């Protein structure tokens, strides 16, 4: 065995023979698992919480009022959106930014089926959207009496093209979608939908929170025109995704008018997301216990070196003549390895068993791909391990247990605590970009969609950096602290 191998073995022996450190690691794992499984406690989700699945395999929201007729083969439909108004229930006038009214071609009326739509929105201008996750912007601006929106949707094989116009004469293409496997006969027509509105608030006692509720939109369509083989003479009005026994205020409807229809609807056609405007938890939120586990491993990390300074054993360790930098490296490898394995087991239990327990308790947990679950599990373990190494480096620099623990908690733990509790979203996201707490981004499991109105905040499991970029910030802090610690360890007396 090489000299460094003996050094690793010696550091491992030190760690495993101190019962307090071993127990602390078990406590850290128990905190991650216990708080993760108990997060959210009980729920009431049953079959009504099963969400439709879109063409790409993702969970989606597919709820709107549809005035439609069958279209066989190629064809087009043109309409003018003369007005778009609504109510934020129960009785406040207004609309969420992503309330929608327009034209849609859909593979039947089953929720989650393939579609393409061109629409006017309450505050996001004209959009071309298809198959739930795709969104293209057209002309900005809201629909008003002075500025109505003309829309056209044309099918040619599996290609659906959306166009817009301000006068019905000069047209601009918003986008073209290809829908492989689109059947010869589709359902096409007018639609209206309006998602739940969400507003963030702050309270001096409880910190930040969210409030909101459902909304309902009403659109006036006129100048309706069709080209192609449209079956039948009558239009069918159908509430897609409406549930029997639901609140009457959420039910849609339509009324024929001269040359068009007035249509009312509620819901959304978009990816399903967790958070204030969505349903249930993401697996990121089931790992809430990581914060408690982090506190424990930070304390262990500092004590792994400060205990030797306090007892004078560091002199014996350094007197072995193997190089002070190598001693620090051995400590970092042993501590990081033990913490990584502890975090790996704990995170794996939460992400697998914990999801089943929560669902069994009626709590809805959004599924994630196997690749995402593996990244979250491995990333959580790496977060804990690198944080422990950073704490070790701070302990080496400061040498006193209480001082080192205080500094480590202030640098590693406090930024995350502030971001999740008392800080507004802007400062919270800044902290989660530049401090070691940025590494929590590795736990994000749900993508952020611009076309879904949600509070994409850290509290809801959304972070400002990409997962591995956030972990890289923590690794940079740890590398810098280790470099300073190694320099001081060589320069100072034990």
Buried (B, 14 or more C-beta within 10 A) or exposed (E): EEEBEEBBEBBBEBBEEBEEBBEBBEBBBBBBBBBBBBBBEEBEBEEEBEBBBBBEEBBBBBBBBBBBBBBEEBBBBBBBBBBBBBBBBEEEEEBBEBBBBBBBBBBBBEBBBBBBBBBBBBEBBBBBBBBBBEBBBBBEBBBEEEEBBBBBBBBEEBBBBBBBBBEBEEBEBBBBBEBEEBEEBBBBBBBBBBBBBBEBEEEEEEBBEBEBEBBBBBBBBBBBEBEBEBEEEEBBBBBBBBEEEBEEEBBBBBEEEEEBBBBBBBBBBBBBBBBBBBBBBBBBBBBBBBBBBBBBBBBBBBBBBBBBBEEEEBEEBBEEEBBBBBBBBBBBBBBBBBBBBBBBBBBBBBBEEBBEBBBEBBBBBBBBEEEBBEBBBBBBBBBBBBBBBBBBBBBBBBBBBEBBBBBBBEBBBBBBBBBBEBBEBEEBBBBBBEBBBBBBBBBBBBEEBEBBBBBBBBBBBBBBBEBBBBBBBBBEBBBEBBEBBBEBBEEEEB
